[in-house]
């Protein structure tokens, strides 16, 4: 016989010290207005900026947190799925709508894990006493046809953020879910059999990550050779995010994988018991996205053009569709989905990154004409050749005065043929010479530039990846670089690396 059970809901968003100003509600969050009384279960939803506040520098947590904005922790609705803990069959679905939720109030306290925003809710619900596994999805619009717990845990959302580029917070808020292993085997007793309510705290995580990029303190960078002589100045103007995933698991997946030279086959199944829905393991642990096991070492070639994996894939980039960088010290940002790879497959054809475009002015004294003398104005030339920190007005001048090996090269040689002999051709476009840089976003820096680390490059939900460009070491190519390369290849950017949980992963970028 069904027993009447009143579930008292409180929605909480944990916040911490900020990068973005947030309109965080204030009030008596420690003692919110009481909801309905009675029943034997009390549930609170927590939307944390951090998944694990007492750890630092791991795949699970960076130890740095960010308050974010009010929209980023908005909870518009929550669907609870209650499964029988023994049979794993769906027992009931509970819908909490916006009208069920009260105004958010702040706990008024800040800590390493951030202050808490609580949304009280009263909803009277009837369920049978028993043991339940509870899964939760916030701000969702999809209807799942499910009978078994494993079916819901395995859901892939290919429509909510299907274009891969999420430029702002949706009006209903971001999709959020709890960890599949977090709220298992919850005992609910009949009200007349116990005076103690079963309190269940459900931590919700945003399904998205946040990408942020800025010029750290200046917009114009001076490039000097090893003798300290200036040879060019570069102004960074534009950016675009590339290799953006377009599908995600509603409930995040993890796995522990053995070391191997190639991406292994996907497991035949995922389970709570096998640890596939909890924290990323410290040793050989990976975040698993829907296409993780399709991203192979063998497939990381120019033949891979993004498939159904990506929006804005590296291979399709040209000098177009740019966004403007903000003023120095200010971030430009957007949101994206999880994207991770097996360690040996961390390659530029898979990794989420930032392509940057700058314009540069060559130093006249370091620009050599056909007669071997410096030019008066480098900008009167439509094409320049760059070699060993100097510019030359013709390819012949590179060989004659720069002592470069130009055997087999002509003015019609491709950029790749020139690059093979360390020569870069720059062609003026729109009155300016342009140069391009790629930066590949790191999740967990192993601080070894020659050895790829597990989960070193990648995107994990509920993290903020902030990229601060601190210097430029060299000129990049004259056209966007779209060739496949291991992510650990030397970069031209000095980047401060950071990930905020809304775990922060700061990254200082030096451009080379």
C-alpha positions in Angstrom: 0.0 0.0 0.0 1.3 3.5 -0.9 2.4 5.7 1.9 2.1 9.5 1.6 5.6 11.0 1.6 6.3 14.7 1.5 9.7 15.6 -0.1 11.0 18.9 1.0 13.3 20.2 -1.7 16.1 22.8 -1.4 18.2 23.7 -4.4 21.6 25.0 -3.6 24.4 26.4 -5.8 27.9 26.5 -4.3 29.9 29.5 -5.4 33.4 30.9 -4.7 35.7 33.8 -5.3 34.9 35.3 -8.7 36.2 36.1 -12.1 32.7 37.1 -13.3 30.4 39.4 -11.4 27.4 37.4 -10.2 24.0 38.5 -9.2 24.1 36.1 -6.3 20.9 36.2 -4.1 21.4 37.2 -0.5 19.4 36.4 2.5 18.9 33.8 5.2 20.2 30.8 3.4 21.3 28.9 6.5 17.8 28.9 7.7 15.5 29.1 4.6 11.8 29.4 5.0 10.5 25.9 5.9 8.7 24.0 3.2 6.0 21.4 3.7 6.1 19.2 6.8 5.6 15.5 7.3 6.8 12.5 5.3 10.1 10.7 5.8 12.4 12.0 3.1 14.1 15.4 2.6 16.0 16.1 -0.5 18.4 19.0 -1.3 20.0 19.8 -4.6 23.4 21.3 -4.6 24.9 22.9 -7.7 28.6 23.1 -6.7 31.4 25.0 -8.4 33.7 22.3 -7.1 33.3 18.6 -7.1 35.9 18.0 -4.4 36.9 21.0 -2.4 39.7 19.5 -0.3 41.9 18.3 -3.2 44.1 20.1 -5.6 45.8 19.5 -9.0 44.1 16.3 -10.0 41.9 15.3 -13.0 39.0 15.7 -10.6 39.8 19.1 -9.0 42.2 22.0 -9.6 41.9 23.5 -6.1 40.7 26.8 -7.5 37.1 27.8 -7.7 35.0 30.5 -9.3 31.7 32.1 -8.4 30.4 32.4 -11.9 27.2 34.3 -12.8 23.7 33.9 -11.5 22.5 32.5 -14.8 25.2 29.8 -14.7 23.7 28.2 -11.6 20.0 28.7 -12.5 17.7 25.8 -11.8 14.5 26.0 -13.7 13.2 22.5 -13.2 14.4 19.1 -11.9 13.3 15.6 -12.9 13.9 12.9 -10.3 14.1 9.3 -11.4 13.6 6.8 -8.6 14.8 3.2 -9.3 14.4 0.2 -7.1 17.8 -0.4 -5.7 17.5 -4.2 -6.1 15.9 -4.7 -9.5 17.1 -1.4 -11.0 13.6 -0.9 -12.5 12.1 2.5 -12.7 9.6 3.0 -9.9 8.5 6.6 -10.4 9.4 9.9 -12.0 9.0 13.2 -10.0 8.9 16.5 -11.8 9.8 19.7 -9.9 8.8 22.8 -11.9 9.8 26.4 -11.5 6.6 27.2 -9.7 7.6 24.6 -7.0 10.8 26.5 -6.3 11.1 29.5 -4.0 13.4 32.5 -4.4 17.1 31.7 -4.0 18.8 32.7 -0.8 22.5 32.7 0.0 24.2 31.0 2.9 26.2 34.1 3.4 29.4 32.2 3.9 32.4 31.8 1.7 34.8 28.9 1.9 37.1 26.8 -0.3 34.0 25.2 -1.7 32.1 28.5 -2.0 28.9 29.9 -0.6 25.6 28.1 -1.1 22.5 29.4 -2.8 19.4 27.6 -1.6 16.1 27.4 -3.5 13.4 26.0 -1.1 10.7 24.0 -2.7 7.5 22.3 -1.3 6.0 19.4 -3.2 3.9 16.6 -1.7 4.7 13.3 -3.3 3.5 9.8 -2.8 6.0 6.9 -3.1 6.2 3.5 -1.5 8.7 2.9 1.3 11.8 1.1 0.1 15.3 1.4 -1.1 15.9 3.7 -4.1 18.6 4.8 -6.5 17.9 8.4 -7.3 19.0 10.1 -10.5 18.3 13.7 -11.3 18.3 15.9 -14.4 17.9 19.7 -14.1 16.8 22.1 -16.8 16.2 19.2 -19.2 13.5 19.2 -22.0 14.0 15.6 -23.3 11.6 12.8 -22.5 13.4 9.5 -21.9 11.8 6.2 -22.6 13.4 4.2 -19.8 12.6 1.2 -17.7 16.0 0.3 -16.4 18.6 2.4 -14.5 21.3 1.6 -17.0 19.3 2.9 -19.9 19.0 6.3 -18.3 22.7 6.4 -17.2 23.7 5.6 -20.8 21.7 8.4 -22.5 23.5 10.4 -25.1 22.1 13.9 -25.7 22.7 14.8 -29.4 20.2 17.6 -29.7 20.3 20.1 -26.7 23.8 21.5 -27.7 24.0 20.0 -31.1 25.9 22.8 -32.8 28.7 22.5 -30.2 29.0 26.3 -29.8 27.1 27.5 -26.8 27.5 31.3 -26.8 25.4 32.1 -23.7 23.4 30.5 -20.9 20.0 29.2 -22.2 17.0 30.8 -20.7 16.1 27.7 -18.9 19.7 27.2 -17.6 22.3 24.6 -18.4 21.5 20.9 -18.4 22.7 19.5 -15.0 22.7 16.0 -13.5 24.0 14.2 -10.4 26.7 11.6 -10.4 25.3 8.2 -11.3 27.0 6.6 -8.2 26.1 9.3 -5.7 22.6 8.6 -4.5 22.3 4.9 -4.4 20.3 2.6 -2.1 18.5 5.3 -0.2 16.2 3.9 2.4 12.8 5.5 2.7 10.6 4.3 5.6 6.9 4.9 6.2 6.2 8.1 8.2 4.5 6.2 11.0 7.5 3.9 11.3 10.1 6.5 11.8 10.4 10.0 13.2 13.6 10.6 11.3 13.5 11.7 7.7 16.0 10.2 5.2 18.0 13.3 4.1 19.4 13.0 0.6 21.8 15.6 -0.8 21.9 15.6 -4.6 24.9 17.4 -6.1 24.2 18.6 -9.6 26.9 19.3 -12.2 26.5 21.4 -15.3 26.9 19.3 -18.4 29.0 22.1 -20.0 32.4 23.6 -19.5 33.3 27.2 -19.9 36.1 28.5 -22.1 37.7 31.9 -21.5 40.5 33.6 -23.3 42.2 37.0 -22.9 45.3 39.1 -23.5 46.6 39.1 -20.0 47.9 42.7 -19.7 48.6 44.0 -23.2 47.4 43.7 -26.8 50.7 44.5 -28.6 53.7 42.2 -28.1 57.3 43.0 -29.1 59.3 40.2 -30.6 63.1 40.2 -30.1 65.8 37.9 -31.3 68.4 36.2 -29.1 70.5 39.4 -29.1 67.6 41.5 -27.9 67.0 43.2 -31.2 63.3 43.9 -32.0 62.3 42.3 -35.3 58.5 42.7 -35.2 55.5 43.8 -33.1 52.3 41.7 -33.0 48.8 42.7 -32.1 46.4 39.9 -31.3 43.0 40.8 -32.6 40.8 37.7 -33.1 40.1 34.2 -31.9 37.9 31.2 -32.5 37.4 27.9 -30.5 37.9 24.8 -32.5 37.2 21.0 -32.2 34.1 21.5 -30.2 32.2 18.3 -29.3 28.5 18.2 -30.2 27.1 15.3 -28.1 27.4 14.5 -24.4 26.4 11.8 -21.9 23.5 13.2 -19.7 25.3 11.5 -16.8 29.1 11.8 -16.8 31.1 8.6 -17.5 34.6 7.7 -16.3 36.9 4.7 -16.7 40.3 3.4 -15.6 42.3 2.2 -18.6 45.6 0.3 -18.8 48.6 1.9 -20.6 48.8 1.1 -24.3 50.1 2.6 -27.5 46.6 2.8 -29.0 43.1 3.7 -27.8 41.5 0.5 -26.4 38.0 -0.8 -27.4 35.1 0.6 -25.5 33.9 -1.5 -22.5 30.9 -3.7 -23.2 29.0 -2.0 -20.5 29.3 0.7 -17.8 28.2 0.2 -14.2 28.1 1.9 -10.9 29.8 -1.1 -9.4 32.7 -0.8 -11.8 33.2 2.8 -10.8 32.1 4.3 -14.2 29.9 7.0 -12.7 32.0 8.5 -9.9 35.3 10.4 -9.7 38.1 10.2 -12.2 40.7 7.9 -10.7 44.0 9.4 -9.7 45.9 6.6 -11.5 45.1 5.9 -15.2 41.6 7.6 -14.8 39.8 9.2 -17.7 36.7 11.1 -18.4 34.8 9.3 -21.1 32.7 11.2 -23.7 30.5 9.6 -26.3 33.3 9.4 -28.9 36.3 8.8 -26.6 37.0 5.3 -28.0 36.7 6.4 -31.6 39.5 8.9 -31.2 42.5 6.7 -32.1 46.2 7.3 -32.8 45.8 5.7 -36.2 43.0 8.0 -37.1 44.8 11.2 -36.2 45.7 12.1 -39.8 44.7 14.7 -42.4 42.0 12.3 -43.5 40.1 13.0 -40.3 37.9 16.1 -40.8 35.8 16.0 -37.7 33.3 13.3 -38.7 30.2 13.5 -36.6 32.3 14.3 -33.6 33.0 18.0 -33.9 31.8 21.4 -34.8 34.3 23.9 -36.1 36.9 21.2 -36.7 40.6 22.1 -37.2 40.7 20.7 -40.7 38.1 23.2 -41.9 39.6 26.4 -40.7 40.4 29.3 -43.0 41.0 32.9 -42.4 37.4 33.6 -41.7 34.6 33.5 -39.1 36.6 35.2 -36.4 35.5 36.7 -33.1 37.1 39.8 -31.7 39.2 39.5 -28.5 38.1 41.8 -25.7 40.3 44.6 -24.3 43.5 43.5 -22.5 42.7 42.0 -19.1 39.1 41.2 -20.1 37.9 37.7 -21.1 36.0 36.6 -24.1 34.1 33.4 -23.4 31.7 30.7 -24.5 30.6 27.2 -23.3 31.3 23.8 -24.7 30.9 20.0 -24.1 33.3 17.4 -22.7 36.0 16.2 -25.0 38.7 13.8 -23.8 41.1 11.3 -25.3 43.3 8.3 -24.4 46.8 9.6 -23.6 48.6 8.6 -26.8 45.7 10.0 -28.9 45.9 13.6 -27.5 46.3 15.1 -30.9 45.4 18.4 -32.5 42.8 16.8 -34.7 40.8 15.9 -31.5 41.7 18.3 -28.8 39.6 21.4 -28.1 41.7 24.5 -28.8 41.8 28.2 -29.6 43.0 29.6 -32.9 44.3 33.1 -32.6 44.9 35.7 -35.3 47.3 38.6 -35.1 48.5 41.3 -37.3 52.2 42.3 -37.2 54.5 45.0 -38.4 58.1 44.0 -39.4 60.9 46.2 -38.1 62.4 48.0 -41.1 66.0 47.4 -39.9 65.3 43.7 -39.9 63.7 43.6 -43.4 66.3 43.0 -46.1 65.7 44.0 -49.8 67.1 42.3 -52.9 70.3 44.4 -52.7 71.0 43.3 -49.1 70.1 46.6 -47.5 67.3 47.2 -45.0 64.1 48.7 -46.5 62.6 52.0 -45.5 59.0 50.7 -45.1 58.3 47.0 -44.9 54.5 47.6 -45.3 54.9 48.6 -49.0 55.6 45.0 -49.9 52.8 42.5 -50.5 54.9 39.4 -49.7 57.7 38.9 -47.2 59.8 35.8 -46.4 60.7 35.2 -42.8 63.9 33.3 -41.8 66.0 33.3 -38.6 64.3 36.4 -37.1 64.6 38.5 -40.3 62.4 39.3 -43.2 63.3 39.3 -46.9 61.5 40.9 -49.8 62.2 37.9 -52.2 63.0 34.2 -51.8 66.3 34.8 -53.6 67.3 37.3 -50.9 66.6 34.7 -48.2 69.2 32.5 -49.8 71.8 35.1 -50.7 71.7 37.3 -47.5 70.1 34.9 -45.0 72.3 31.9 -45.8 69.2 29.8 -46.1 69.1 26.6 -48.1 66.6 27.4 -50.9 67.6 24.6 -53.2 64.5 23.3 -55.1 62.4 26.2 -53.9 60.7 28.9 -56.1 58.3 31.7 -55.5 55.5 29.3 -56.3 56.6 26.7 -53.7 53.9 25.8 -51.1 53.9 27.0 -47.5 54.7 23.4 -46.5 57.7 23.2 -48.8 59.0 26.5 -47.5 58.4 25.5 -43.9 60.4 22.3 -44.4 63.4 24.7 -44.7 62.3 26.9 -41.8 61.1 29.7 -44.1 57.7 31.3 -43.6 55.9 33.3 -46.3 53.6 36.2 -45.3 51.2 37.7 -47.8 49.5 40.9 -47.0 45.7 40.8 -46.7 43.6 43.8 -46.2 46.6 46.0 -45.8 48.2 43.9 -43.0 50.5 41.0 -42.5 48.8 38.3 -40.4 50.1 35.5 -38.3 48.2 32.6 -36.6 48.6 30.6 -33.4 46.9 27.5 -32.1 46.6 26.8 -28.4 45.4 23.4 -27.1 43.5 23.5 -23.9 44.9 21.6 -21.0 42.9 19.9 -18.2 45.8 18.6 -16.0 49.3 19.9 -16.8 51.9 17.3 -15.9 54.6 20.1 -16.2 56.7 18.0 -18.6 56.7 19.5 -22.1 58.1 16.4 -23.7 55.9 13.7 -22.2 52.2 13.5 -22.7 50.2 13.1 -19.4 47.0 11.3 -18.8 44.1 13.7 -19.0 46.6 16.5 -19.8 44.6 17.8 -22.7 40.8 17.7 -22.6 37.6 19.3 -21.5 35.5 18.1 -18.5 32.1 19.3 -17.5 31.7 21.9 -14.7 35.2 23.2 -15.3 36.2 26.7 -16.4 39.3 26.8 -18.6 40.8 30.3 -18.5 43.6 31.0 -21.0 45.7 34.1 -20.3 48.1 35.0 -23.1 51.1 36.4 -21.4 53.7 36.7 -24.2 54.5 35.8 -27.8 57.8 34.2 -28.4 57.9 34.0 -32.2 55.8 34.6 -35.3 53.4 31.8 -36.2 52.6 30.7 -39.8 51.1 33.0 -42.4 48.0 30.9 -42.8 46.0 28.9 -40.2 47.8 25.7 -39.2 45.5 22.8 -39.7 48.0 19.9 -39.8 47.7 17.0 -37.2 50.3 17.0 -34.5 50.7 15.6 -30.9 49.5 18.2 -28.5 52.8 18.4 -26.7 54.5 20.0 -29.7 56.2 23.3 -28.8 53.9 26.3 -28.9 54.5 29.9 -29.8 52.3 31.1 -26.9 53.1 31.6 -23.2 49.8 30.7 -21.5 48.8 30.8 -17.9 46.8 27.6 -17.6 43.9 27.2 -15.3 40.7 25.3 -14.7 38.1 26.4 -12.2 35.6 23.8 -10.8 33.2 25.6 -11.6 36.6 24.2 -11.2 39.1 26.7 -12.7 42.0 25.6 -14.9 44.2 28.7 -15.5 46.6 28.6 -18.4 49.3 31.2 -19.2 50.1 31.1 -22.9 53.4 32.1 -24.5 52.9 32.3 -28.3 55.8 31.2 -30.4 
